[in-house]
Amino acid sequence: MSVEDIKKRILDKAESEANLIVNKASERIKEERNTFENEQKVIFSGRAQKEIEKIRSDLKKRIDQEKLKESRAILKKKNELLEGLFLEVVEKIASLPKKQYKKFLIDLIVKDAPRGKSVLFMNKKDMGLFTEKVISEINNSLGKGREITLGTHSIDIKGGFVLKGEEVEIDDSLETIVKDVKEKEEIRISKELFGDV
């Protein structure tokens, strides 16, 4: 074997070993790159999942806040409508025909006048309906133990009256009567008007 053949053989062997080393290194680099990419995918997937959950949570909070605002706005509007309805009731009662309204007041006085002497206070318009004769008729209807006199000054109410007795004060102003009805019947009326509470 000549020197050239030996040299060629050594070079071929060296080249073969170098190729083997390069191939192994390439495989190892490829494996490491795949491992790195997989790790990055897992990290990215975890981060992406956290971001998605955060976005969902923020979106849910916003939706809940908007629903709450909407519910409050609806409730406020319902309350305004109910308040308007009850104010309208006060106005309707106060604007009944004079004879009917006067009878309503007299019946209420006879029903609610406390024991002893009481002073009847009304607004200026209603005071004009209650002459001495009417007061006398009311007192006859009250019977023994109860008596009323008409106050000397008017009070600021839409209608109805206030009876100031010796021990008690009866507030039968239209505003108070309707307010009492509102407090007792508001839920039922709301259900009838709006179908819910």
Secondary structure, 3 states (H helix, E strand, C coil): CCHHHHHHHHHHHHHHHHHHHHHHHHHHHHHHHHHHHHHHHHHHHHHHHHHHHHHHHHHHHHHHHHHHHHHHHHHHHHHHHHHHHHHHHHHHHHCCCHHHHHHHHHHHHHHHCCCEEEEEECCHHHHCCCCHHHHHHHHHHHCCCEEEEECCCCCCCCCEEEEEECCCEEEEEHHHHHHHHHHHHHHHHHHHHHCCC
